[in-house]
C-alpha cells in the first residue's frame, strides 16, 4: 500500500468514526475536518473553515467516496436497504443519509474546504451501487433536498448536470410498467430542478423514439377477422407498415420514400370514407376509448381486429394525428414535399370524425401553431426572454411600513370551536368545528345543526300572530319576504307537505300561504307538518316520491324570484301528479311575485276581524305538539 493509499484509508476511518459519534450534519462535518486537517478549521465554535489545497481536497473527496462505498457494502452484507443501514442505535435516518447531509452542509459553507459539486457526485456513486429496490429510498432523499440543490451555490457548481446524469441513468434501469410511479417522480424532480430554458430538456436535435416498434403479422390470403369477414391482407400491411415512418419521420423523408408514404396515407383515407364510423366502439384500445377518451398507449395490431378498428372514431383520430405529426416534421425540416393537399384531406377527415370533429380539428390546428413557435424558440438557442415576467411590484405603502411594529394578536377561537380549526371568521369557525371531520358531520342525525320545518316556520307564524293582533307596524323586514329564507323554508316544506308547498308556489312562494294550508291539514289529520305520517299520506295521495325532488326544483324557482311562479307550480304539478293548489289560493298575474307589504292582500289573508283570527288559529296548529 502506498503512502497515498494509507492517507485515504486514514481519512476514511475518520469519516466513519465521525458518523458513529454524531448524527447531526454540522457535528459530523466539523469533527471530520478538525481531525483530518486541523489547520483548515477554527479551534473554537462557531465552526469556520478555510479552503484546502488542491491535493488535500482530492484526498478528502476520495476518502468520502471510499466511505460511501464501504457503507454500501456493509448494508448489503447486513441484508438491509441502503438508506436504512445505521452505525448507531436510535438514529432518525441511516448512515448514508447522514453522510450526504454532512457533505451538503460542508459544501454550503463560505469558504468551503471541499468541492461544491462533491454531494452530487456521491449521490451518483450511491445510486450506481444501489439495487433497484434501494433506488426508491435514495431518490426520496434526493427529492427531499431539492431546495438545497436549487440554491445558487450548487447551481453555479454545475451540480445539476451530475444530478441530470444520475436521474437519466436511474430511469434507464427502472421498468416503465413496474416502476411507473418512481419514474414519474423522477421526471417531476427534474422539472423542479431544471429551469424551462434548460437546453438538455428540449430535445434540440429533434431525436425520435425509434425503439417504439409495431409488430405486423404475416396475413395469409383467406384469413378472416373477428366478425368472420375476409381480411384485406394488402391493406393490413399498408396500414400498419406506416407506423415505422410515424415513429421515425426522417426515414419517410429520404429520397424516393415520400411518394410511397403519401400514397399509402391516401389509400387509408379512402378506406376511412368507405367504412362507417361507430362512435363508442373501440377494439383493443382500453376502457373509455369509444367516447373519445382513449386511455391505451398502444393499440393491438392483430389482423382480426382490423375491421373493428377502422370503424372506431378514437382509433381514426389517433391515426390522423400521426399523419399530421409526420407532415409537421417535414415542414420543420424545411422540406417542401408538395403535401399541402394531403394535409387538407387529413384535416377534412378529422373534422368528419365524430364526436365534435370540427372543434377537435380546430384545437389541433392551434397546437400545430404552438409547435411552430416552440421549434423557432429552440432554433434560437432557447432564449429566456419569452418566458420571463416582470417582477411583482410591492404593494402601495410598503416603503413607509413600520417593519418593527409588533405583529397583531391572533384572534381567539369562537365559543363553538372545539376542534381548534381556524378559518377566518367566528361563524366559519363555528361551522367547521361542529364535527371532527366532514364525514362525521354528514352522517350526524341533525346534519350539523340544520333546522327542521317547524323551526323554519316559527318566524312566519309569529308574523301572522302579530298581524292578527294588530301589532305589526310594517317597519321590520319580514322573514317571509326574504328570498333566501323562503328558499330554505320551501325546500323543507316540499319534502313534508306537498299541498302546502304547491299552494305557496302558486302564490309566488308565499310562506304564509304554506303555513295556513299546513295548519288546516294538521288540524284535520291531527299530525304535525314534517311528521312521518303526514309525509306518507301526502305521498300516497299524490303518487309523488318521498323526497319531493321535483317539488324542490320548483321551490328553487319560486323562492329565488327568477321566473314565472305559476309555471313553477305547473311543473311541480306535472312531476308530482296534479297536486292540489291548496285552499283559498287564487291565481296571480303571470310573472309577478308579491311585493313587500302585500302579505295581507292574499285571499283569506286580511289581518283584521275574525278572519285574521282564524288565520292565526290555523297557524298555531303548525307549531302545536
C-alpha positions in Angstrom: 0.0 0.0 0.0 1.4 3.4 -1.0 1.6 6.4 1.3 -1.3 8.0 -0.7 -3.5 4.9 -0.1 -2.6 4.9 3.6 -3.7 8.6 3.8 -7.0 7.8 2.1 -7.6 4.8 4.5 -6.9 7.1 7.5 -9.3 9.7 6.3 -12.0 7.1 5.5 -11.7 5.8 9.1 -12.1 9.3 10.4 -15.3 9.7 8.3 -16.8 6.5 9.7 -15.8 7.4 13.2 -17.4 10.8 13.0 -20.6 9.1 11.7 -20.6 6.7 14.7 -20.2 9.5 17.2 -22.6 12.1 15.8 -25.8 12.2 13.8 -26.1 16.0 13.1 -24.5 17.1 9.8 -22.7 20.1 11.4 -21.2 17.9 14.2 -20.1 15.2 11.7 -18.5 17.6 9.3 -16.8 19.7 12.0 -15.2 16.7 13.7 -14.1 15.3 10.3 -12.3 18.4 9.2 -10.7 19.1 12.6 -9.4 15.5 12.8 -8.2 15.3 9.2 -6.8 18.8 8.6 -6.6 20.8 11.9 -5.2 23.8 10.1 -8.4 24.2 8.0 -10.8 24.5 10.9 -11.1 27.0 13.7 -10.3 25.7 17.2 -13.4 27.2 18.8 -17.0 27.4 17.7 -18.7 28.6 15.7 -17.2 26.4 13.0 -15.2 28.3 10.4 -13.2 26.8 7.6 -10.7 27.9 5.0 -10.1 26.4 1.6 -7.8 23.3 1.4 -5.0 23.0 -1.1 -6.0 21.0 -4.3 -4.1 17.9 -3.1 -5.8 17.8 0.2 -9.2 18.5 -1.4 -8.7 15.5 -3.6 -7.7 13.3 -0.7 -10.8 14.3 1.3 -13.1 13.7 -1.7 -11.6 10.2 -2.3 -11.9 9.4 1.3 -15.6 10.3 1.3 -16.2 8.2 -1.9 -14.4 5.3 -0.1 -16.6 5.7 3.0 -19.8 5.8 0.8 -18.7 2.6 -0.9 -17.9 1.0 2.5 -21.4 1.9 3.8 -23.0 0.3 0.6 -21.1 -2.9 1.1 -21.9 -3.1 4.8 -25.6 -2.5 4.1 -25.7 -5.4 1.6 -23.8 -7.6 4.0 -26.3 -6.8 6.8 -29.2 -7.6 4.4 -31.0 -4.2 4.9 -31.8 -1.4 2.5 -29.0 1.1 1.8 -30.8 4.2 3.2 -31.8 2.3 6.4 -28.4 1.0 7.4 -27.3 2.7 10.7 -23.9 2.9 12.5 -25.6 3.8 15.8 -28.8 2.8 17.5 -31.9 5.1 17.6 -30.9 7.3 14.8 -33.6 9.2 12.8 -32.0 8.3 9.5 -29.4 5.9 8.0 -25.7 6.4 7.9 -25.7 7.1 4.1 -28.2 9.9 4.6 -26.1 11.3 7.5 -23.0 11.2 5.3 -24.7 13.1 2.5 -26.2 15.7 4.8 -22.8 16.3 6.3 -21.2 16.8 2.9 -24.0 19.1 1.8 -23.6 21.2 4.9 -19.8 21.4 4.5 -20.1 22.3 0.8 -22.5 25.1 1.6 -20.0 26.9 3.9 -18.3 30.1 2.8 -15.5 29.3 2.2 -15.7 25.5 1.9 -12.9 23.1 2.4 -14.1 20.8 -0.4 -15.6 21.0 -3.9 -19.2 22.1 -4.0 -20.0 19.5 -6.6 -19.0 16.6 -4.4 -22.5 15.9 -2.9 -24.0 15.3 -6.3 -21.0 13.0 -7.2 -21.6 11.0 -4.0 -25.3 10.6 -4.9 -24.3 9.4 -8.3 -22.0 6.8 -6.8 -24.6 5.6 -4.3 -27.3 5.3 -7.0 -25.0 3.2 -9.2 -24.2 0.9 -6.3 -27.8 0.5 -5.0 -30.2 -2.1 -6.2 -33.5 -1.1 -8.0 -35.4 -1.7 -4.7 -32.9 0.6 -2.8 -33.1 3.3 -5.5 -36.5 4.5 -4.3 -35.1 5.3 -0.9 -32.1 7.1 -2.5 -34.3 9.1 -4.7 -36.6 10.0 -1.8 -33.6 11.6 -0.1 -32.7 13.4 -3.2 -36.2 14.7 -3.7 -36.4 15.9 -0.1 -33.2 18.1 -0.7 -34.5 19.7 -3.9 -34.4 23.2 -2.3 -30.8 22.8 -1.3 -29.6 21.6 -4.8 -31.6 24.5 -6.4 -29.7 27.1 -4.3 -27.3 29.4 -6.2 -24.2 27.9 -4.7 -24.9 24.4 -6.1 -26.3 25.7 -9.4 -23.1 27.6 -10.1 -21.1 24.4 -9.4 -23.0 22.6 -12.2 -24.4 20.1 -9.8 -27.5 19.9 -12.0 -25.5 18.2 -14.8 -24.4 15.5 -12.4 -27.9 15.1 -11.0 -29.4 15.0 -14.5 -27.0 12.2 -15.5 -27.9 10.3 -12.3 -31.6 10.6 -12.9 -31.3 9.6 -16.6 -29.2 6.6 -15.5 -31.8 5.6 -13.0 -34.6 6.0 -15.5 -32.9 3.5 -17.8 -32.6 0.9 -15.0 -36.3 1.2 -14.0 -39.2 -0.6 -15.6 -41.7 1.8 -17.2 -44.5 -0.5 -16.1 -43.4 -2.0 -12.7 -41.8 1.3 -11.5 -44.1 3.8 -13.2 -44.7 5.8 -10.0 -41.0 6.2 -9.3 -40.3 7.1 -13.0 -42.9 9.8 -12.7 -41.4 11.2 -9.5 -38.0 11.4 -11.1 -39.4 13.4 -14.1 -41.2 15.7 -11.7 -38.0 16.2 -9.8 -36.1 17.2 -13.0 -38.9 19.6 -13.9 -38.5 21.3 -10.5 -34.7 21.2 -10.6 -34.1 22.5 -14.1 -35.3 25.8 -15.5 -37.6 26.0 -18.5 -34.7 27.3 -20.6 -32.5 24.2 -19.8 -31.3 23.1 -23.2 -30.9 19.4 -22.1 -34.7 19.1 -21.7 -36.0 20.4 -25.0 -34.6 17.8 -27.5 -32.6 20.3 -29.5 -31.6 17.6 -32.1 -35.2 16.6 -32.7 -34.5 12.9 -31.9 -37.3 10.3 -32.2 -38.0 7.2 -30.2 -37.1 4.7 -32.8 -37.3 1.8 -30.3 -41.1 2.0 -30.5 -41.8 -0.8 -33.0 -45.1 -2.2 -34.0 -45.4 -5.9 -34.9 -47.1 -6.7 -38.2 -48.5 -10.2 -38.8 -47.9 -12.2 -42.0 -51.5 -12.4 -43.0 -52.3 -15.3 -45.3 -54.9 -14.9 -48.1 -58.3 -16.1 -47.0 -57.8 -15.1 -43.3 -60.9 -13.8 -41.5 -61.3 -11.2 -38.8 -63.2 -11.4 -35.5 -66.5 -10.9 -37.3 -65.9 -13.7 -39.8 -65.2 -11.2 -42.7 -62.2 -11.7 -45.0 -59.1 -9.6 -44.1 -57.6 -7.4 -46.8 -54.0 -8.5 -46.4 -52.6 -5.9 -48.6 -54.4 -3.0 -46.8 -53.4 -4.5 -43.4 -49.7 -4.4 -44.4 -50.1 -0.9 -45.8 -51.9 0.5 -42.7 -49.6 -0.9 -40.0 -46.5 -0.5 -42.2 -46.9 3.3 -41.9 -46.1 3.0 -38.2 -42.4 2.6 -38.9 -42.5 6.1 -40.6 -44.6 7.7 -37.9 -42.1 6.6 -35.2 -39.1 7.8 -37.3 -40.2 10.7 -39.7 -36.7 11.2 -41.2 -37.0 7.7 -42.7 -40.1 8.9 -44.6 -38.2 12.0 -45.9 -35.5 10.1 -47.6 -35.2 10.4 -51.4 -37.9 8.4 -53.1 -39.7 7.4 -49.9 -42.2 10.3 -49.5 -44.2 9.4 -52.6 -44.8 5.9 -51.3 -45.8 7.1 -47.8 -48.2 9.7 -49.2 -49.8 7.1 -51.5 -50.3 4.8 -48.5 -51.9 7.6 -46.5 -54.3 8.4 -49.3 -55.3 4.8 -49.5 -56.1 4.7 -45.8 -58.1 8.0 -46.1 -60.2 6.4 -48.9 -60.8 3.3 -46.7 -62.0 5.6 -43.9 -64.5 7.2 -46.2 -65.9 3.8 -47.2 -66.2 2.5 -43.7 -69.0 3.7 -41.4 -67.9 5.2 -38.0 -69.3 3.6 -34.9 -68.9 6.0 -32.0 -68.4 4.2 -28.7 -67.0 1.0 -30.3 -63.3 0.5 -29.5 -61.3 -2.5 -30.5 -58.4 -3.2 -28.1 -58.0 0.4 -27.1 -59.0 0.0 -23.5 -61.9 1.3 -21.4 -63.3 4.7 -22.3 -61.7 4.8 -25.8 -65.0 4.8 -27.6 -66.2 8.1 -26.2 -63.1 10.0 -27.3 -61.3 9.4 -24.0 -58.9 6.6 -25.0 -56.5 5.6 -22.3 -54.4 3.0 -24.1 -50.9 4.0 -25.0 -50.7 1.5 -27.9 -53.2 -0.4 -30.0 -53.1 -4.1 -30.8 -52.1 -4.8 -34.4 -53.8 -8.1 -34.8 -55.4 -8.6 -38.2 -58.5 -10.0 -36.6 -59.2 -6.5 -35.1 -58.8 -4.6 -38.3 -62.5 -4.3 -39.2 -63.5 -3.1 -35.7 -60.6 -0.6 -35.5 -61.5 1.1 -38.8 -65.0 1.8 -37.5 -63.7 3.2 -34.2 -63.7 7.0 -34.0 -60.9 7.3 -31.5 -58.7 4.9 -33.4 -59.2 7.0 -36.6 -58.2 10.2 -34.7 -55.0 8.6 -33.4 -54.0 7.7 -37.0 -54.9 11.1 -38.4 -52.9 12.8 -35.7 -49.9 10.7 -36.6 -50.2 11.8 -40.2 -50.3 15.4 -39.2 -47.2 15.0 -36.9 -45.3 13.4 -39.8 -46.2 16.3 -42.1 -45.3 18.8 -39.5 -41.9 17.2 -39.1 -41.3 17.6 -42.8 -42.1 21.3 -42.6 -39.8 21.8 -39.6 -37.0 20.1 -41.5 -37.6 22.7 -44.3 -38.6 20.0 -46.8 -41.5 21.1 -49.0 -42.8 17.9 -50.4 -46.0 19.0 -52.0 -48.1 17.6 -49.2 -50.4 20.6 -48.7 -53.4 19.0 -50.4 -52.8 15.8 -48.4 -52.7 17.8 -45.2 -56.1 19.4 -46.2 -57.6 16.0 -46.8 -56.4 14.8 -43.4 -57.9 17.8 -41.7 -61.2 17.3 -43.6 -61.3 13.6 -42.4 -60.5 14.7 -38.9 -63.5 17.2 -38.9 -65.8 14.5 -40.3 -64.9 12.1 -37.4 -67.4 12.2 -34.6 -67.8 13.4 -31.9 -67.3 17.2 -32.2 -65.0 16.8 -35.1 -64.7 20.5 -36.2 -63.9 21.6 -32.6 -61.2 18.8 -32.3 -59.7 19.8 -35.7 -59.6 23.5 -34.6 -57.8 22.5 -31.4 -55.2 20.5 -33.4 -54.6 23.5 -35.7 -53.9 25.6 -32.7 -51.5 23.1 -31.3 -49.6 22.9 -34.6 -49.1 26.7 -34.5 -47.7 26.3 -31.0 -45.3 23.7 -32.3 -44.0 26.2 -34.8 -43.3 28.7 -32.1 -41.7 26.0 -29.9 -39.4 25.0 -32.8 -38.4 28.6 -33.5 -37.6 29.1 -29.8 -35.3 26.0 -29.8 -33.6 27.1 -33.0 -32.8 30.4 -31.3 -30.9 28.5 -28.5 -33.7 28.7 -26.0 -33.6 32.4 -25.0 -35.1 33.1 -21.6 -36.8 36.3 -22.8 -40.1 34.9 -23.9 -40.5 33.0 -20.6 -39.5 35.9 -18.3 -42.1 38.0 -16.4 -41.7 41.4 -14.8 -41.1 41.3 -11.1 -44.1 41.9 -9.0 -44.4 45.4 -7.7 -44.6 45.9 -3.9 -48.0 46.9 -2.5 -48.8 50.6 -2.0 -47.4 52.0 1.2 -44.9 49.2 1.8 -42.0 51.6 1.5 -43.2 53.5 4.6 -44.4 50.5 6.5 -43.1 50.0 10.0 -41.4 46.6 10.0 -40.5 46.9 13.7 -44.2 47.2 14.8 -45.5 44.2 16.8 -47.5 41.6 15.0 -51.2 41.8 15.5 -52.6 39.4 18.1 -54.0 36.2 16.9 -57.8 36.1 17.1 -59.1 33.7 19.7 -61.3 30.7 18.8 -65.0 31.2 18.9 -67.1 29.6 21.7 -68.1 26.7 19.4 -64.6 26.0 18.1 -63.9 22.7 20.0 -61.5 21.1 17.5 -59.1 24.0 17.1 -59.9 24.8 13.5 -59.5 28.5 12.5 -60.9 29.5 9.1 -61.2 33.3 9.3 -64.5 34.4 10.9 -66.4 33.4 14.0 -69.2 31.9 12.0 -66.9 29.9 9.8 -65.0 28.7 12.9 -68.3 27.6 14.4 -69.4 25.7 11.3 -66.0 23.9 10.8 -65.8 22.9 14.4 -69.3 21.4 14.7 -67.7 18.0 14.0 -64.3 16.5 13.9 -64.3 16.0 10.2 -66.7 16.4 7.2 -67.7 12.7 7.0 -68.8 12.6 10.6 -70.8 15.8 10.1 -72.6 14.3 7.1 -73.5 11.2 9.0 -74.9 13.0 12.0 -78.6 12.9 12.7 -79.1 16.6 12.8 -76.6 17.2 9.9 -74.6 19.7 12.0 -77.5 21.8 13.2 -79.8 22.1 10.2 -83.2 23.4 11.2 -86.4 21.4 11.0 -89.6 22.5 9.2 -91.1 23.6 12.5 -88.1 25.7 13.3 -88.0 27.3 9.9 -91.7 28.2 10.0 -91.6 29.7 13.5 -90.8 33.3 12.3 -93.6 33.2 9.7 -96.2 32.0 12.3 -95.0 34.7 14.7 -95.5 37.3 11.9 -99.0 36.0 11.3 -99.8 36.3 15.1 -98.6 39.9 15.2 -100.6 40.7 12.1 -103.8 39.1 13.6 -103.3 41.1 16.9 -102.6 44.3 15.1 -99.1 44.6 16.4 -97.3 44.7 13.0 -96.2 48.3 12.4 -94.8 47.4 8.9 -91.3 48.8 9.7 -89.5 45.5 10.2 -88.3 43.3 7.3 -90.4 40.1 7.4 -88.8 36.8 7.3 -91.4 35.6 4.8 -90.3 38.3 2.3 -86.6 37.2 2.4 -85.9 35.2 -0.8 -83.1 33.3 0.9 -85.2 32.4 3.8 -88.2 31.5 1.6 -85.9 29.2 -0.5 -84.7 27.3 2.6 -88.2 27.0 4.1 -89.9 25.9 0.8 -87.3 23.2 0.2 -88.1 21.8 3.7 -91.9 22.1 3.1 -91.6 20.4 -0.3 -90.3 17.3 1.4 -93.0 17.0 4.0 -96.3 18.6 2.8 -96.7 18.9 -1.0 -100.2 20.5 -0.6 -98.8 23.4 1.3 -95.8 23.7 -1.0 -98.0 23.8 -4.2 -100.3 26.4 -2.6 -97.2 28.6 -1.7 -95.7 28.2 -5.2 -99.0 29.4 -6.8 -98.8 32.5 -4.7 -95.2 33.2 -5.7 -93.5 31.4 -2.8 -95.6 33.0 0.0 -94.7 31.2 3.2 -97.8 32.4 5.0 -100.0 30.5 2.5 -97.8 27.4 3.2 -98.4 27.9 6.9 -102.2 28.3 6.6 -102.6 25.2 4.3 -100.3 23.1 6.5 -102.2 24.3 9.6 -105.6 23.3 8.2 -104.2 19.9 7.1 -102.7 19.3 10.5 -106.0 20.3 12.2 -107.8 17.7 10.0 -105.4 14.9 10.4 -104.1 15.6 13.8 -100.4 15.4 12.6 -97.7 17.9 12.5 -96.2 19.0 9.2 -93.0 17.2 8.7 -94.1 14.1 10.6 -93.7 10.7 9.1 -97.5 10.1 8.9 -98.2 13.3 7.1 -95.4 12.7 4.6 -96.7 9.2 3.9 -100.3 10.3 3.5 -99.3 13.1 1.1 -97.1 10.8 -0.9 -99.9 8.2 -1.2 -102.5 10.8 -2.3 -100.3 12.4 -5.0 -98.2 9.5 -6.2 -95.1 11.6 -5.6 -91.7 10.5 -4.5 -91.0 10.9 -0.8 -88.0 13.2 -1.3 -90.0 15.7 -3.3 -87.2 16.2 -5.7 -89.3 17.8 -8.5 -91.1 20.0 -6.0 -87.8 21.1 -4.6 -86.7 22.3 -8.0 -89.9 24.3 -8.3 -89.1 25.8 -4.8 -85.8 26.9 -6.1 -87.5 28.7 -9.0 -90.3 30.3 -7.0 -88.4 31.4 -3.9 -85.5 32.8 -6.0 -87.8 35.1 -7.9 -86.2 34.1 -11.1 -89.0 33.1 -13.4 -92.8 32.5 -13.6 -94.2 31.3 -10.3 -97.3 29.9 -12.0 -95.1 28.0 -14.4 -93.0 26.6 -11.5 -96.2 25.3 -9.9 -97.4 23.7 -13.1 -94.0 22.0 -13.4 -94.3 20.7 -9.9 -97.9 19.5 -10.6 -96.8 17.7 -13.7 -93.9 15.9 -11.9 -95.7 15.0 -8.7 -99.1 14.1 -10.2 -101.6 17.0 -10.2 -101.0 18.3 -6.7 -103.9 20.5 -5.4 -103.3 24.2 -5.2 -104.4 24.4 -1.5 -107.4 26.0 0.0 -108.2 29.6 -0.7 -105.4 30.0 -3.3 -106.1 32.3 -6.3 -104.0 32.8 -9.4 -101.8 35.9 -9.5 -100.9 37.9 -12.5 -98.3 35.9 -14.6 -94.7 36.6 -13.8 -95.4 38.7 -10.7 -94.2 38.0 -7.2 -95.7 39.6 -4.0 -94.0 42.8 -3.1 -93.2 43.8 0.5 -96.3 45.0 2.3 -98.6 42.8 0.3 -98.7 39.9 2.6 -102.1 40.7 3.9 -103.6 41.1 0.4 -103.9 37.4 -0.4 -107.3 35.8 -0.2 -108.2 34.9 3.3 -105.1 36.9 4.4 -106.7 40.1 5.8 -105.1 41.0 9.1 -108.3 42.4 10.6 -111.5 41.0 12.0 -112.5 37.5 12.7 -110.9 36.2 9.5 -107.5 37.2 10.7 -108.1 35.4 14.0 -108.9 32.3 12.1 -105.6 32.5 10.2 -103.8 32.8 13.5 -105.6 29.8 14.8 -104.6 27.8 11.7 -101.0 28.9 12.1 -101.0 27.8 15.7 -101.5 24.2 14.5 -98.2 24.3 12.7 -96.2 24.6 15.9 -98.5 22.6 18.2 -97.3 19.4 19.5 
